[in-house]
Amino acid sequence: MNPNPASAMNTPHRRHAGFTLVELLVVLAILGLLAGLVGPRVLGQLGGAKSKTAAVQVKDLEHAAELFKLDVGRFPTAAEGLEGLVSRPGSAPGWNGPYLKKGGVPQDPWGKPYFYEVPGKRGDIDIYSLGADGTAGGDGENADVGNWQ
């Protein structure tokens, strides 16, 4: 024990533990590499999820239209559109809806309404979305999603 407190102040201080600038730069470089490798894959999965969601919604709309046909004897007309699955059209005796559970016609995952054509070009009815770009055709997320697939 040192009785002189003044001599304790003259002793060298211990070096504080911590990270050096080089260590921090190495860690940041590793994190940047991981983000560069994993990021595009995660974003690609997110985009694919929207197309899959649209395909599921189109199938649900098609099934609802088929239930409408079983009750009424025909598909909703072009004038009635998909709204005929939610609210009773004036010329639909036997309507037993609403045929959609959520209470309204959903929009596609890109926030646009689904297209409905009767008679369809590819079947009795065509229900489809034009994809992310909102124009016919395209690849990937811009591809059309419809009940013909």
Backbone as a printed PyTorch tensor [residue, N CA C, xyz], in Angstrom:
tensor([[[  0.8350,  -1.1770,   0.0000],
         [  0.0000,   0.0000,   0.0000],
         [  0.8730,   1.2290,   0.0000]],

        [[  0.5320,   2.1630,  -0.8250],
         [  1.3250,   3.3780,  -0.9560],
         [  0.6730,   4.4820,  -0.1530]],

        [[  1.3330,   4.9580,   0.8670],
         [  0.7160,   5.9880,   1.7060],
         [  0.6650,   7.3500,   1.0140]],

        [[  1.4100,   7.5700,  -0.0160],
         [  1.4610,   8.8700,  -0.6570],
         [  0.4920,   8.9030,  -1.8390]],

        [[ -0.6520,   9.5950,  -1.7390],
         [ -1.6230,   9.6310,  -2.8270],
         [ -1.0990,  10.3720,  -4.0520]],

        [[ -0.1710,  11.2570,  -3.9040],
         [  0.3550,  12.0000,  -5.0450],
         [  1.1240,  11.0760,  -5.9780]],

        [[  1.8260,  10.0760,  -5.4230],
         [  2.5720,   9.1620,  -6.2780],
         [  1.6370,   8.2540,  -7.0800]],

        [[  0.4070,   8.0130,  -6.6160],
         [ -0.5520,   7.1920,  -7.3370],
         [ -1.0050,   7.8980,  -8.6120]],

        [[ -1.0030,   9.2210,  -8.6070],
         [ -1.4210,   9.9710,  -9.7790],
         [ -0.3590,   9.9380, -10.8730]],

        [[  0.8740,   9.6870, -10.4860],
         [  1.9530,   9.6660, -11.4560],
         [  2.1260,   8.3150, -12.1400]],

        [[  1.3920,   7.3130, -11.7110],
         [  1.5240,   5.9960, -12.3360],
         [  0.8690,   6.0240, -13.7190]],

        [[  1.4230,   5.2660, -14.6780],
         [  0.8410,   5.2720, -16.0250],
         [ -0.5560,   4.6400, -16.0130]],

        [[ -1.4490,   5.2100, -16.8430],
         [ -2.8200,   4.6900, -16.9340],
         [ -2.8320,   3.4340, -17.7820]],

        [[ -3.7480,   2.5450, -17.4510],
         [ -3.9210,   1.3570, -18.2710],
         [ -4.6080,   1.7480, -19.5690]],

        [[ -4.2670,   1.0520, -20.6380],
         [ -4.8860,   1.2920, -21.9370],
         [ -6.3100,   0.7490, -21.8950]],

        [[ -7.2830,   1.5470, -22.3480],
         [ -8.6760,   1.1180, -22.3450],
         [ -8.8890,   0.1200, -23.4810]],

        [[ -9.6220,  -0.9390, -23.1810],
         [ -9.9160,  -1.9470, -24.1960],
         [-10.9380,  -1.3860, -25.1840]],

        [[-10.7890,  -1.7290, -26.4640],
         [-11.7160,  -1.2380, -27.4810],
         [-11.3060,  -1.7560, -28.8430]],

        [[-12.0030,  -1.2850, -29.8710],
         [-11.7290,  -1.7070, -31.2330],
         [-10.8970,  -0.6450, -31.9340]],

        [[ -9.9920,  -1.1060, -32.7490],
         [ -9.2110,  -0.1650, -33.5430],
         [ -9.9860,   0.1630, -34.8120]],

        [[ -9.5630,   1.1910, -35.4890],
         [-10.2090,   1.5960, -36.7290],
         [-10.1140,   0.4950, -37.7820]],

        [[ -8.9970,  -0.1940, -37.8260],
         [ -8.8140,  -1.2690, -38.8000],
         [ -9.7980,  -2.4060, -38.5230]],

        [[ -9.9920,  -2.7630, -37.2690],
         [-10.9360,  -3.8210, -36.9270],
         [-12.3680,  -3.4390, -37.3250]],

        [[-12.7250,  -2.2010, -37.0760],
         [-14.0640,  -1.7450, -37.4550],
         [-14.2420,  -1.7620, -38.9670]],

        [[-13.2310,  -1.3680, -39.7220],
         [-13.3210,  -1.3770, -41.1830],
         [-13.4490,  -2.8000, -41.7230]],

        [[-12.7510,  -3.7490, -41.1120],
         [-12.8520,  -5.1430, -41.5400],
         [-14.2690,  -5.6690, -41.3010]],

        [[-14.8370,  -5.3660, -40.1530],
         [-16.1900,  -5.8090, -39.8380],
         [-17.1900,  -5.1800, -40.8110]],

        [[-17.0460,  -3.8960, -41.0980],
         [-17.9390,  -3.2340, -42.0450],
         [-17.8060,  -3.8190, -43.4450]],

        [[-16.6000,  -4.1700, -43.8510],
         [-16.4050,  -4.7770, -45.1630],
         [-17.0940,  -6.1420, -45.2410]],

        [[-16.9900,  -6.9290, -44.1820],
         [-17.6450,  -8.2370, -44.1510],
         [-19.1650,  -8.0720, -44.2090]],

        [[-19.7090,  -7.1300, -43.4360],
         [-21.1520,  -6.8850, -43.4640],
         [-21.6080,  -6.4080, -44.8390]],

        [[-20.8010,  -5.5910, -45.4900],
         [-21.1330,  -5.1260, -46.8370],
         [-21.1630,  -6.2690, -47.8390]],

        [[-20.2070,  -7.1840, -47.7420],
         [-20.1970,  -8.3530, -48.6230],
         [-21.4180,  -9.2330, -48.3990]],

        [[-21.7650,  -9.4600, -47.1380],
         [-22.9410, -10.2690, -46.8400],
         [-24.2150,  -9.6100, -47.3770]],

        [[-24.3380,  -8.3040, -47.2030],
         [-25.5250,  -7.5990, -47.7030],
         [-25.5800,  -7.6660, -49.2270]],

        [[-24.4280,  -7.5880, -49.8680],
         [-24.3960,  -7.6610, -51.3250],
         [-24.7720,  -9.0340, -51.8520]],

        [[-24.4990, -10.0710, -51.1000],
         [-24.8380, -11.4290, -51.5260],
         [-26.2710, -11.8070, -51.1680]],

        [[-26.7140, -11.4370, -49.9790],
         [-28.0160, -11.8670, -49.4850],
         [-29.1310, -10.9210, -49.9400]],

        [[-28.8590,  -9.6360, -50.0260],
         [-29.8790,  -8.6380, -50.3600],
         [-30.6340,  -8.9230, -51.6460]],

        [[-29.9440,  -9.1490, -52.7670],
         [-30.6840,  -9.4120, -54.0120],
         [-31.5560, -10.6650, -53.9500]],

        [[-31.1160, -11.6680, -53.2340],
         [-31.9280, -12.8850, -53.1160],
         [-33.2000, -12.6190, -52.3240]],

        [[-33.0900, -11.8410, -51.2590],
         [-34.2670, -11.5210, -50.4480],
         [-35.2310, -10.6650, -51.2570]],

        [[-34.7350,  -9.6740, -51.9770],
         [-35.5960,  -8.8210, -52.7900],
         [-36.2370,  -9.6160, -53.9290]],

        [[-35.5120, -10.5710, -54.4870],
         [-36.0770, -11.4170, -55.5310],
         [-37.2300, -12.2630, -55.0110]],

        [[-37.1120, -12.7480, -53.7810],
         [-38.1890, -13.5240, -53.1800],
         [-39.4030, -12.6530, -52.9080]],

        [[-39.1760, -11.4030, -52.5210],
         [-40.2820, -10.4930, -52.2640],
         [-41.0730, -10.2560, -53.5410]],

        [[-40.3830, -10.0470, -54.6530],
         [-41.0640,  -9.8350, -55.9220],
         [-41.8430, -11.0580, -56.3460]],

        [[-41.2750, -12.2250, -56.2060],
         [-41.9630, -13.4530, -56.5690],
         [-43.1930, -13.6820, -55.7130]],

        [[-43.1580, -13.2040, -54.4840],
         [-44.2990, -13.3740, -53.5920],
         [-45.5100, -12.6010, -54.1050]],

        [[-45.2990, -11.4430, -54.7120],
         [-46.4230, -10.6690, -55.2340],
         [-47.0860, -11.3950, -56.3980]],

        [[-46.2920, -11.9910, -57.2680],
         [-46.8660, -12.7410, -58.3830],
         [-47.6440, -13.9480, -57.8800]],

        [[-47.1160, -14.6130, -56.8700],
         [-47.8110, -15.7720, -56.3030],
         [-49.1030, -15.3440, -55.6170]],

        [[-49.0650, -14.2110, -54.9300],
         [-50.2730, -13.6900, -54.2930],
         [-51.3350, -13.3760, -55.3360]],

        [[-50.9280, -12.7670, -56.4460],
         [-51.8780, -12.4520, -57.5180],
         [-52.4900, -13.7300, -58.0780]],

        [[-51.6850, -14.7700, -58.2610],
         [-52.2020, -16.0320, -58.7930],
         [-53.2310, -16.6460, -57.8470]],

        [[-52.9820, -16.5710, -56.5440],
         [-53.9310, -17.1140, -55.5710],
         [-55.2250, -16.3000, -55.5880]],

        [[-55.1070, -14.9760, -55.6480],
         [-56.3090, -14.1380, -55.6700],
         [-57.1280, -14.3730, -56.9360]],

        [[-56.4580, -14.5610, -58.0620],
         [-57.1760, -14.8320, -59.3140],
         [-57.9520, -16.1340, -59.1990]],

        [[-57.3330, -17.1540, -58.6250],
         [-58.0310, -18.4370, -58.4460],
         [-59.2390, -18.2720, -57.5170]],

        [[-59.0880, -17.4890, -56.4440],
         [-60.2170, -17.2380, -55.5410],
         [-61.3530, -16.5230, -56.2710]],

        [[-61.0160, -15.5370, -57.0920],
         [-62.0390, -14.8180, -57.8550],
         [-62.7310, -15.7500, -58.8500]],

        [[-61.9540, -16.6310, -59.4630],
         [-62.5360, -17.5840, -60.4180],
         [-63.5030, -18.5430, -59.7140]],

        [[-63.1120, -19.0290, -58.5430],
         [-63.9900, -19.9370, -57.7910],
         [-65.2750, -19.2140, -57.3670]],

        [[-65.1410, -17.9560, -56.9590],
         [-66.3240, -17.1850, -56.5770],
         [-67.2480, -16.9960, -57.7810]],

        [[-66.6680, -16.7450, -58.9630],
         [-67.4880, -16.5910, -60.1770],
         [-68.1880, -17.9020, -60.5260]],

        [[-67.5260, -19.0260, -60.2860],
         [-68.1590, -20.3240, -60.5510],
         [-69.3180, -20.5840, -59.5870]],

        [[-69.1650, -20.1690, -58.3210],
         [-70.2740, -20.2890, -57.3720],
         [-71.4460, -19.4030, -57.7980]],

        [[-71.1360, -18.2100, -58.2750],
         [-72.1580, -17.3140, -58.8130],
         [-72.9160, -18.0130, -59.9380]],

        [[-72.1720, -18.6520, -60.8280],
         [-72.7930, -19.3390, -61.9560],
         [-73.6910, -20.4900, -61.4950]],

        [[-73.2680, -21.2160, -60.4670],
         [-74.0980, -22.3050, -59.9440],
         [-75.4260, -21.7850, -59.4160]],

        [[-75.3960, -20.6190, -58.7570],
         [-76.6120, -20.0630, -58.1750],
         [-77.4910, -19.3620, -59.2040]],

        [[-76.8830, -18.6010, -60.0870],
         [-77.6270, -17.7290, -60.9980],
         [-77.8310, -18.3750, -62.3650]],

        [[-76.9460, -19.2790, -62.7450],
         [-77.0550, -19.9280, -64.0450],
         [-76.1880, -19.2990, -65.1110]],

        [[-75.4140, -18.3050, -64.7420],
         [-74.5040, -17.6280, -65.6760],
         [-73.4060, -16.9510, -64.8730]],

        [[-72.3400, -16.5830, -65.5750],
         [-71.2960, -15.7880, -64.9400],
         [-71.7580, -14.3390, -64.8520]],

        [[-71.1590, -13.5420, -63.9720],
         [-71.4940, -12.1150, -63.9700],
         [-71.2180, -11.5130, -65.3550]],

        [[-72.0860, -10.6200, -65.7960],
         [-71.8940,  -9.9780, -67.0940],
         [-70.7100,  -9.0150, -67.0200]],

        [[-70.2900,  -8.5420, -68.1870],
         [-69.1950,  -7.5760, -68.2220],
         [-69.5930,  -6.3050, -67.4930]],

        [[-70.8580,  -5.9090, -67.5990],
         [-71.3270,  -4.6960, -66.9180],
         [-71.3290,  -4.8890, -65.3940]],

        [[-71.7040,  -6.0820, -64.9340],
         [-71.7110,  -6.3660, -63.4960],
         [-70.2980,  -6.4940, -62.9680]],

        [[-69.4270,  -7.0660, -63.7730],
         [-68.0290,  -7.2270, -63.3870],
         [-67.8620,  -8.0700, -62.1400]],

        [[-66.7110,  -7.9440, -61.5440],
         [-66.4130,  -8.7040, -60.3290],
         [-67.2120,  -8.1850, -59.1370]],

        [[-67.7450,  -6.9720, -59.2260],
         [-68.5890,  -6.4350, -58.1520],
         [-69.8520,  -7.2660, -57.9790]],

        [[-70.2700,  -7.9690, -59.0430],
         [-71.4290,  -8.8400, -58.9500],
         [-71.2210,  -9.9970, -57.9840]],

        [[-69.9810, -10.2510, -57.6150],
         [-69.6820, -11.2990, -56.6370],
         [-69.8670, -10.8130, -55.2090]],

        [[-69.9490,  -9.4970, -55.0450],
         [-70.0260,  -8.9100, -53.7070],
         [-71.4080,  -8.3370, -53.4200]],

        [[-71.9880,  -7.6300, -54.3890],
         [-73.3090,  -7.0420, -54.1930],
         [-74.2640,  -7.5870, -55.2530]],

        [[-75.4840,  -7.7780, -54.8660],
         [-76.4820,  -8.4350, -55.7320],
         [-76.7950,  -7.5750, -56.9550]],

        [[-76.5430,  -8.1170, -58.1400],
         [-76.9550,  -7.3990, -59.3450],
         [-78.4810,  -7.4500, -59.4890]],

        [[-79.0490,  -6.4680, -60.1600],
         [-80.4930,  -6.4130, -60.3160],
         [-81.0630,  -7.5770, -61.1110]],

        [[-80.3070,  -8.0840, -62.0520],
         [-80.8210,  -9.1490, -62.9220],
         [-80.1740, -10.4980, -62.5930]],

        [[-80.1650, -10.8510, -61.3140],
         [-79.5360, -12.1080, -60.9140],
         [-80.4230, -12.8530, -59.9250]],

        [[-81.5470, -13.4430, -60.4040],
         [-82.3710, -14.2360, -59.4900],
         [-81.5860, -15.4650, -59.0300]],

        [[-81.7210, -15.7690, -57.7790],
         [-80.9930, -16.9120, -57.2240],
         [-79.6450, -16.5350, -56.6340]],

        [[-79.2930, -15.2620, -56.6960],
         [-78.0060, -14.8000, -56.1390],
         [-77.9780, -15.1120, -54.6600]],

        [[-76.9260, -15.7580, -54.1980],
         [-76.8270, -16.1860, -52.8090],
         [-75.4910, -15.7420, -52.2230]],

        [[-75.0790, -14.5450, -52.5560],
         [-73.7660, -14.0470, -52.1460],
         [-73.8220, -13.2950, -50.8400]],

        [[-72.8050, -12.6130, -50.5080],
         [-71.5970, -12.3660, -51.3000],
         [-70.7240, -13.6120, -51.4050]],

        [[-70.0220, -13.7030, -52.4990],
         [-69.2160, -14.8750, -52.8020],
         [-67.7470, -14.7140, -52.4170]],

        [[-67.3860, -13.5210, -51.9780],
         [-66.0200, -13.2680, -51.5140],
         [-66.0550, -13.0290, -50.0140]],

        [[-65.1600, -13.6490, -49.2880],
         [-65.1670, -13.5950, -47.8300],
         [-64.8410, -12.2250, -47.2660]],

        [[-63.9430, -11.5020, -47.8780],
         [-63.4720, -10.2370, -47.3140],
         [-64.4840,  -9.1010, -47.4710]],

        [[-65.5320,  -9.3230, -48.2230],
         [-66.5580,  -8.3100, -48.3530],
         [-66.3420,  -7.3300, -49.4960]],

        [[-65.2860,  -7.4670, -50.2240],
         [-65.0320,  -6.5950, -51.3570],
         [-64.1200,  -7.2710, -52.3570]],

        [[-64.0790,  -6.7230, -53.5500],
         [-63.1970,  -7.2710, -54.5800],
         [-61.7920,  -6.7650, -54.2880]],

        [[-60.8310,  -7.6620, -54.1080],
         [-59.4720,  -7.2070, -53.7950],
         [-58.8010,  -6.5760, -55.0130]],

        [[-57.8310,  -5.7280, -54.7360],
         [-56.9680,  -5.2220, -55.8000],
         [-55.7820,  -6.1580, -55.9130]],

        [[-55.0920,  -6.0980, -57.0480],
         [-53.9170,  -6.9530, -57.1970],
         [-52.8210,  -6.4620, -56.2540]],

        [[-51.7600,  -7.2300, -56.0570],
         [-50.7150,  -6.8420, -55.1180],
         [-50.0030,  -5.5320, -55.4630]],

        [[-50.2060,  -5.0280, -56.6650],
         [-49.5850,  -3.7660, -57.0820],
         [-50.5600,  -2.6020, -56.9660]],

        [[-51.7240,  -2.8530, -56.3520],
         [-52.6870,  -1.7920, -56.0840],
         [-53.6020,  -1.4420, -57.2430]],

        [[-53.7110,  -2.3060, -58.2290],
         [-54.5640,  -2.0490, -59.3900],
         [-55.7260,  -3.0420, -59.4070]],

        [[-56.8460,  -2.6850, -60.0260],
         [-57.9710,  -3.6280, -60.0780],
         [-57.6890,  -4.7890, -61.0290]],

        [[-58.3160,  -5.9100, -60.7290],
         [-58.2320,  -7.0580, -61.6270],
         [-59.1290,  -6.8160, -62.8350]],

        [[-58.7360,  -7.3710, -63.9700],
         [-59.5260,  -7.2820, -65.1910],
         [-60.4290,  -8.5040, -65.2710]],

        [[-61.6430,  -8.2790, -65.7920],
         [-62.6350,  -9.3530, -65.9230],
         [-63.2460,  -9.2390, -67.3060]],

        [[-63.1930, -10.3390, -68.0570],
         [-63.7910, -10.3720, -69.3930],
         [-64.6910, -11.5920, -69.5100]],

        [[-65.9030, -11.3520, -70.0130],
         [-66.8270, -12.4290, -70.2740],
         [-67.5280, -12.1280, -71.5960]],

        [[-67.5190, -12.9500, -72.5810],
         [-66.7670, -14.2010, -72.6260],
         [-65.2650, -13.9130, -72.7200]],

        [[-64.5060, -14.8230, -72.1700],
         [-63.0680, -14.6450, -72.1860],
         [-62.4430, -15.0740, -73.5000]],

        [[-61.2370, -14.6090, -73.7270],
         [-60.4980, -15.0020, -74.9320],
         [-59.8670, -16.3830, -74.7730]],

        [[-59.6600, -16.7950, -73.5100],
         [-58.9790, -18.0630, -73.2540],
         [-59.8570, -19.0810, -72.5440]],

        [[-61.0700, -18.7030, -72.2200],
         [-61.9920, -19.5920, -71.5270],
         [-63.3480, -18.9100, -71.4160]],

        [[-64.2190, -19.4720, -70.5810],
         [-65.5340, -18.8580, -70.3800],
         [-65.4010, -17.4370, -69.8380]],

        [[-64.4750, -17.2840, -68.8760],
         [-64.1840, -15.9650, -68.3170],
         [-62.6750, -15.8080, -68.2110]],

        [[-62.2160, -14.5890, -68.2920],
         [-60.8030, -14.2690, -68.0510],
         [-60.7340, -13.3080, -66.8820]],

        [[-59.9530, -13.6720, -65.8930],
         [-59.6770, -12.8040, -64.7520],
         [-58.1610, -12.6880, -64.6930]],

        [[-57.6530, -11.4570, -64.6990],
         [-56.2000, -11.3210, -64.7600],
         [-55.7220,  -9.9670, -64.2420]],

        [[-54.4310,  -9.9410, -63.9460],
         [-53.7050,  -8.7280, -63.5870],
         [-52.6070,  -8.5370, -64.6170]],

        [[-52.2710,  -7.2960, -64.8960],
         [-51.2190,  -7.0080, -65.8700],
         [-49.8310,  -6.9390, -65.2320]],

        [[-49.6990,  -7.3100, -63.9870],
         [-48.4020,  -7.3450, -63.3370],
         [-47.9630,  -5.9930, -62.8250]],

        [[-46.6980,  -5.9080, -62.4550],
         [-46.1730,  -4.7010, -61.8210],
         [-46.1790,  -3.4950, -62.7460]],

        [[-45.9410,  -3.7040, -64.0390],
         [-45.8500,  -2.5660, -64.9570],
         [-47.2050,  -2.0970, -65.4740]],

        [[-48.2590,  -2.8750, -65.2790],
         [-49.5910,  -2.4710, -65.7040],
         [-49.8270,  -2.5180, -67.2030]],

        [[-48.9290,  -3.1710, -67.9400],
         [-49.1140,  -3.3090, -69.3870],
         [-49.1040,  -4.7850, -69.7560]],

        [[-49.7100,  -5.0980, -70.8730],
         [-49.8130,  -6.4970, -71.3060],
         [-48.4340,  -7.0770, -71.5980]],

        [[-48.2780,  -8.3650, -71.2960],
         [-47.0130,  -9.0620, -71.5380],
         [-46.0080,  -8.7900, -70.4380]],

        [[-44.7700,  -9.0770, -70.7360],
         [-43.7010,  -8.8270, -69.7720],
         [-43.1400, -10.0980, -69.1860]],

        [[-42.0550,  -9.9320, -68.4710],
         [-41.3650, -11.0460, -67.8230],
         [-41.2470, -10.7660, -66.3340]],

        [[-41.0660, -11.8220, -65.5610],
         [-40.8510, -11.6810, -64.1250],
         [-42.0420, -11.0210, -63.4590]],

        [[-41.7820,  -9.9650, -62.6990],
         [-42.8470,  -9.2520, -61.9940],
         [-43.7600,  -8.4840, -62.9390]],

        [[-43.3200,  -8.2190, -64.1440],
         [-44.1290,  -7.4960, -65.1250],
         [-45.0460,  -8.4230, -65.9260]],

        [[-44.9300,  -9.7240, -65.7180],
         [-45.7240, -10.6880, -66.4720],
         [-47.1840, -10.6530, -66.0230]],

        [[-48.0720, -10.9330, -66.9720],
         [-49.4930, -11.0110, -66.6790],
         [-49.7620, -12.2640, -65.8360]],

        [[-50.7200, -12.1520, -64.9130],
         [-51.1290, -13.2840, -64.0790],
         [-52.6210, -13.4540, -64.2710]],

        [[-53.0420, -14.6340, -64.7560],
         [-54.4640, -14.8360, -65.0200],
         [-54.9150, -16.2500, -64.7520]],

        [[-56.2190, -16.4850, -64.9000],
         [-56.7840, -17.8010, -64.6070],
         [-56.5310, -18.8080, -65.7100]],

        [[-55.8030, -18.4540, -66.7300],
         [-55.4640, -19.3870, -67.7970],
         [-54.1620, -20.1120, -67.5100]],

        [[-53.4900, -19.7660, -66.4380],
         [-52.1700, -20.3600, -66.1560],
         [-52.3010, -21.6050, -65.3240]]])
